[in-house]
Amino acid sequence: MKDKITREKIERYLKLSEKALKIVKKKIIRGKENKAREIIEMASNYLSDARHFKSKTDFVNAFAAVNYAHGWIDSGVRLGIFNVKDERLFTVR
């Protein structure tokens, strides 16, 4: 079922992005706190949206929102705002 967005897929990606967000909150590079705060807020808001859409069984918008959330997190990693090394959760290269 690779061409279907299921509740299970949403839950898997939500957990992954929530884990990534929890990690970056602890890995903010000194001097970049303001930028980190903005990224964390945007990612948190998108994750909240994803959970809302999931509760309404709107899996397409839930999947989109969780991907935006993780995109914000990854952008912070790539821009050197967060110091993380985990290539499974983040785009670190």
Secondary structure by P-SEA (a helix, b strand, c coil): ccccccaaaaaaaaaaaaaaaaaaaacccccaaaaaaaaaaaaaaaaaaaaaaaaacaaaaaaaaaaaaaaaaaaaaaacccccccccccccc
